[in-house]
Amino acid sequence: MRIGRMNNRITIQREVVTRDSYGQEVKTWEDWKTVFADMKNYNGNESYMANQEVVISRTEMYIRYIPAVSVKMRVKYEEIWKGTLVETKFFKIESINNIDQKNEELKLLCTKIEQ
């Protein structure tokens, strides 16, 4: 396990369905767990979706084992520089790998889409 490299604080969020004042379903995200992660940029790709150029970048995140993490969740990462919030990034969890099936470490393959 790469404990010394897990120096990025991330928040795993889950989708919550609530109802508005008209009774319609509203999907929002709520913070579920805040953990430390080792983040590695994997690769990037540019493509066109709906006549717009979209940059798709993949990131691997290594975290301690949490059994309830699923691909229905997402990751929020707040980039902080000298105590000031620079940017908030959101990542879709594409796959989850239990490293060596030891229930000690998870590898999350995540995708960030920028438009």
N, C-alpha and C positions, 0 to 999 in steps of 0.2 A: 504494500500500500504506500502511496505517495503522500504521507501526512505533511511533510515539510513543504510540498509544492501546492498544497490546498490553501492558497492565500487569497482567493477571490470569494467574497461573500455573495451568495445568490439566494433568491427566494423562489421556492417552488409554489406555483399557484394552481388552484383547481377552479373549474368552472362551476358557478352556482346559478341556479335558475330561481328567480324571484318573480313576484307579480307587481305590476305598477298599479296606479290608482284606478285604471280602467279594467283591471283583471287580466291583462295580457302578460305573457311570459317575457321576462327580460333576463338575458344572459349576461352575467358579470363575472369577474375574476376576483377571488379572494386569496390572500396570503395563507399558505398552509404550513410550510416549514422553511426556516432560514438556516442554511448550512454553508460550510466552506467547500470550495471546489477548486480543482486544478483544471484550468481552461486552456484548450489548444485549438487554434484555428486550423481547420482541416483543408478546405479548398473553397473556391468561389466560382460562380458561373453567372453569366449574363444571358438573359433571354427576353423575349417579348410576350407579355400577357395582356390581352385586351388592348392592343395597340400602344402599350406602354413598356418602356425598357425597365426590367426588374433585375436587381442583383440578388442572387441567392448565395448565401455563404453558410458553410457548415462548420460547426464547432463541436469538439468533443469535450465533455465535462466529466471529470472523475469525482465522485462523492463517496462518502461512507455509505454502507448498505442501509437502505430504508425499504422495507418490504412492500409498502403500499404505493410506491411511485408507479405511475402508469403513463402511457402515451397520450392519454386524454388531458394531461396537465401541461403546463408551460413553465418556462423559467424566466424570471425577471432579474436582470443584472443592472445595477446602478453603478456607472463608472464615476468614481470619485477621485479628484486630483487635489491634493493639499487641502482636504477637508471640504471641498466644494463639489456639489453634484454637477457633473459635466453632461451626462447623457444617460437616459434610461433605455435599455435594450430588452426586447422580448424575444424568446426563442421557443419554437415549437419542438417538442420532444418527438423525434422520429422513431427512435429505437432505444431499448434499454438492455444492457448486457451485464449480467452478474459475473464479474471477473473470476475465472477459474472455479465457478460454482461454490465459492467458499462463504458466501453471505457476509463478506467484509467490505467489498467495494463495488460500486456500480459505475458503468460507463454509459453516459447519456449522449447519443448522437443527436444533435439539435440543428435546426435550420432557422436562420434569421433572414427574413425577407424585407428588403428596403425598396422603397419606391421613390 
